[in-house]
Amino acid sequence: MRRFFIDPLASGQTQAAIRGADAAHIRRVLRLTAGERVILVDGSGWEFAAVIRRLGPDRVDLDVLERAAGRSESPLAMVLAQAFLKDRKMDDLIRPLTELGVTEWVAFPARRSVAVPHAARLEERLARWERLAREAVKQCGRVRVPAVRAVESLEAVLAEGVACDRRLFFWEDARDRPLAAGSGAVEAPVARILAVVGPEGGFTPEEAAAARRAGFTMAGLGPRVLRADTAALTVCALLQHRWGDLGGRLTE
């Protein structure tokens, strides 16, 4: 069934509405009609089965039939801090990162970032990334939209590590320290991870030293040098396999 975002529903609410571009898309492109069923998502972690009651020029009214807890969210809260890349690369990353279950995507300027948007441009980019993330959520069946934000420096990123169970700093000069796949021994539960990935030119030794002082574990991605965008996707897949739901740990 088709999936659509709506404003948050109150507990027990039995009616909902889809407005704006999605309403127009339903009428003009999908050509759905009254009586057809859809899935609604309000960002709360629940999804709602609903039936279209009435279609207006800029609004679709629905009756909510039932709600169920979404089962497509990973049990791992994965925060990916990505050093700024060229605009198109950042745009192209947000969809697959959303599909891989990223909880938060934090953009920041690194020493070797080629393109760092100024304040007004950054607001535009954040709005675009949020829109792309919402579209990806609908496509992949998630029920929560990743948080998309930016901070002013690597130091600000590193400071956020204190709230995480694991702090990983991926650096090409640490390629001899691959992320371990796990030995089979029981390890402490990991609920939240902060992974930091660099720009096209990689991190400087000084940035890596700052991460070590902040308590981050240096990690590599094998013997080959990966493009920055390839590295970001590889990191997320590895983390989901090790601690998330790509390696058998399913959402309860």
Secondary structure, DSSP 8 states (H G I E B T S, - for coil): --EEE-S---TT--EEEEEHHHHHIIIIII---TT-EEEEE-SSSEEEEEEEEEE-SSEEEEEEEEEEE---S-SSEEEEEEE---HHHHHHHHHHHHHTT-SEEEEE--TT-S----HHHHHHHHHHHHHHHHHHHHHHT-SS--EEEE-S-HHHHHHGGGG-SEEEEE-GGGTTSB-----SS------EEEEEE--TT---HHHHHHHHHTT-EEEB--SS---HHHHHHHHHHHHHHHHSTTTT----
